[in-house]
Each structure stands twice: as structure tokens, then as C-alpha cells.
């Protein structure tokens, strides 16, 4: 039985390496500076792009139509949303 789990773990590790390689070639992956280290701003920009991409993907899964141009639009701030709903209730 442990041979099965060893083979399974090896398979999982191989898939992880494949996914990491694909992620590095992704257009969402940040460009690495000359020192081969990422700055905080580069990490934050990559995080923001991935979050936006995941949000749009979840909208598509729920049946909303999205276009790549939606990714460039900024999200409304909390106060704008509150004002919109307060205005509608009055």
C-alpha cells in the first residue's frame, strides 16, 4: 500500500513542477529583475493581476459575460457602493 502512496506523491510532485513551469511562462507572471529577485511592488502587481483574473473567471463560471477589457477597469471603492445603495433606498 505504501508503494501506491509513494507513486502518488511522486506524481503530484511532477504535476506541481509542470504547473510551476507553466505559471512562469504565463503572461500574468511578473518580470524578474536583473538580480533574480522580486521587489515588493512586483509581487503586489502580480498578486493584483492574479486576483483580478480569478475574479473575472469566477464571474464567467457564474454565467456573467466578461471581456478582457473588464480587467483594466478599476473596482468601485467601498464608499461609492454604499452611496449607490443609500441613494436607491431613499
C-alpha positions as CSV (number, residue, x, y, z in Angstrom):
1,X,0.0,0.0,0.0
2,X,2.8,2.4,0.8
3,X,4.2,1.9,-2.8
4,X,0.9,3.3,-4.1
5,X,1.2,6.4,-1.9
6,X,4.9,6.8,-2.9
7,X,3.9,6.7,-6.6
8,X,1.0,9.0,-6.0
9,X,3.2,11.6,-4.2
10,X,5.8,11.4,-6.9
11,X,3.1,12.0,-9.5
12,X,1.8,15.0,-7.5
13,X,5.3,16.5,-7.3
14,X,5.8,16.1,-11.0
15,X,2.5,17.8,-11.7
16,X,3.5,20.6,-9.3
17,X,6.7,21.2,-11.3
18,X,4.7,21.2,-14.6
19,X,2.3,23.8,-13.2
20,X,5.1,25.9,-11.8
21,X,6.8,25.9,-15.2
22,X,3.5,26.9,-16.9
23,X,3.0,29.7,-14.4
24,X,6.4,31.1,-15.0
25,X,5.7,31.3,-18.7
26,X,2.2,32.9,-18.0
27,X,1.6,36.5,-19.1
28,X,0.5,37.1,-15.6
29,X,3.9,36.1,-14.2
30,X,5.9,39.2,-13.1
31,X,9.1,40.0,-15.0
32,X,12.1,39.3,-12.8
33,X,14.7,42.0,-12.3
34,X,18.4,41.6,-13.1
35,X,19.1,40.4,-9.6
36,X,16.6,37.5,-10.0
37,X,14.7,38.8,-7.0
38,X,11.2,40.3,-7.0
39,X,10.6,43.6,-5.3
40,X,7.5,44.1,-3.1
41,X,5.9,46.2,-5.8
42,X,6.4,43.5,-8.4
43,X,4.9,40.9,-6.1
44,X,2.0,43.2,-5.3
45,X,1.3,43.9,-9.0
46,X,1.4,40.2,-9.8
47,X,-1.0,39.5,-6.9
48,X,-3.4,42.2,-8.2
49,X,-3.4,40.8,-11.7
50,X,-4.0,37.2,-10.5
51,X,-6.8,38.4,-8.1
52,X,-8.5,40.3,-11.0
53,X,-8.1,37.3,-13.3
54,X,-9.5,34.9,-10.7
55,X,-12.4,37.3,-10.0
56,X,-13.3,37.5,-13.8
57,X,-13.0,33.8,-14.1
58,X,-15.4,33.3,-11.2
59,X,-17.9,35.7,-12.8
60,X,-17.7,33.6,-16.1
61,X,-18.3,30.4,-14.1
62,X,-21.4,32.0,-12.5
63,X,-22.7,32.9,-16.0
64,X,-21.8,36.6,-16.3
65,X,-20.3,37.7,-19.6
66,X,-16.9,39.3,-19.2
67,X,-14.4,40.6,-21.7
68,X,-10.6,41.2,-21.3
69,X,-11.3,44.9,-21.1
70,X,-13.0,44.4,-17.8
71,X,-9.7,43.5,-16.2
72,X,-8.4,47.1,-16.9
73,X,-11.4,48.7,-15.1
74,X,-10.9,49.7,-11.6
75,X,-13.3,48.4,-9.0
76,X,-15.5,50.9,-7.1
77,X,-14.4,51.9,-3.7
78,X,-16.5,50.9,-0.6
79,X,-17.9,54.4,-0.2
80,X,-19.1,54.6,-3.8
81,X,-21.0,51.3,-3.3
82,X,-22.6,52.5,0.0
83,X,-23.6,55.8,-1.6
84,X,-25.2,54.0,-4.6
85,X,-27.3,51.8,-2.3
86,X,-28.2,54.5,0.1
87,X,-29.3,56.7,-2.8
88,X,-31.5,53.9,-4.2
89,X,-33.3,53.3,-0.9
90,X,-34.2,57.0,-0.3
